[in-house]
Amino acid sequence: MFVSSAGRAEILAASWRWPRQFIVAILASAAACVSAGAAAPDDRDVAVRVGDASIARSAIDTVIRRLNPAALAAGEQRLQVEASVVEQLVDEAILRLELSRQLVGVAASEIDAGIERLKAQFVGKATTFEEFLARSGRDEPMLREQIALEIGLEKYVRQRLTPEAIEAAYATNRREVDGTRLRVSHVVLRPNILSDDGLERRLKQADGIRRDILQGRMTFEEAARRYSAGPSRHRGGDLGWIGRDGPLIDAFAKPVFAITRGDVSRPFITPYGIHIVKVTEMEAGRVGIGEARPRLEKMLAARLVRELVAEGRRATPVEYAMGVAHFDLATPADGPQPRRVVVDAAAVGN
């Protein structure tokens, strides 16, 4: 039994690097065992249908076994990992379909060159190219498919990295790339991980705290002293100065750099808890567009691939077999709550 889902456009490109620089890492981390037409797996082995293409249960299992079979044997952790793997394989299948629709072609000679570049990286190493393939559960046809995808994506993106696009990206994302520093304060709440509703209750509490601050019932500093679980509460929540690249983790810095000076953020979640953040000071950066170009290209590439996946998700039906773990659409990756895994097909909407 299959249940249709429009899915969610989560990125294969979240950690985008140019293909020739990261092909080994990509191939070591994911198995794109996606087939179509006569090469499709037996119906009993089909986990997901993506348009006319199929993803085999065995492909998902192969990736999971390579991660850490002892730690991921069962339970919620296994389901979260399976859902992440399924999502990446679906996105790869979507990308292949979209590149074909966009008439982005990759010649056999280009794939051959990619294979040779990859083989060259194993010359003189303890692990041979053949051993690498065997350990990754791949054969050369699968490898050629993956390299074709990477080359196709590079072509698609490069055509769109025009000077005008780079200038627009610099104007829109200047604070993220020009070395700007922000001074920030936060209130951090720690959910009770032993309670089923601990996170939800803390999120509601954080919403209430933010509302009280905005409505003037207490200052941000008072809220930090009264409610924050972090040591910064003794300084009214002050964390000092941060840049886009540190010292704090990306899960914190990314939403903070979307806030203007004086604003109080909506609650967001990081591995350290639920945060409400205020930007108290800003020091403008001085990195120009030329120096920032490599970073801007990566940002644009990630956005272009995200948009390509989203476009493909809207145009392509995605169907999950009963029992295949995948993420609930109501809990997207960029949402305020942790993503919920769906296994029972009856719980998935169209």
HUWO-V868368 format. One record per run of one state. SS is the DSSP state (alpha for helix, beta for strand, coil for the rest). FROM is the first residue (numbers start at 0). LEN is the number of residues. If there is no record, write none. Layout:
BEGIN
ss=[SS | SS]
from=[FROM | FROM]
len=[LEN | LEN]
END
This chain:
BEGIN
ss=[coil | beta | coil | alpha | coil | alpha | coil | beta | alpha | coil | alpha | beta | coil | beta | alpha | coil | alpha | coil | alpha | coil | alpha | coil | alpha | coil | alpha | coil | alpha | coil | beta | coil | alpha | coil | alpha | coil | alpha | coil | beta | coil | beta | coil | alpha | coil | beta | coil | beta | coil | beta | coil | alpha | coil | beta | coil | beta | coil | beta | coil | alpha | coil]
from=[0 | 1 | 5 | 12 | 15 | 18 | 29 | 33 | 36 | 39 | 42 | 45 | 50 | 52 | 56 | 68 | 74 | 101 | 107 | 120 | 128 | 136 | 139 | 158 | 162 | 172 | 173 | 177 | 180 | 189 | 197 | 214 | 219 | 227 | 230 | 235 | 237 | 243 | 245 | 246 | 249 | 256 | 263 | 264 | 267 | 270 | 272 | 283 | 288 | 315 | 317 | 321 | 325 | 327 | 340 | 342 | 344 | 347]
len=[1 | 4 | 7 | 3 | 3 | 11 | 4 | 3 | 3 | 3 | 3 | 5 | 2 | 4 | 12 | 6 | 27 | 6 | 13 | 8 | 8 | 3 | 19 | 4 | 10 | 1 | 4 | 3 | 9 | 8 | 17 | 5 | 8 | 3 | 5 | 2 | 6 | 2 | 1 | 3 | 7 | 7 | 1 | 3 | 3 | 2 | 11 | 5 | 27 | 2 | 4 | 4 | 2 | 13 | 2 | 2 | 3 | 3]
END
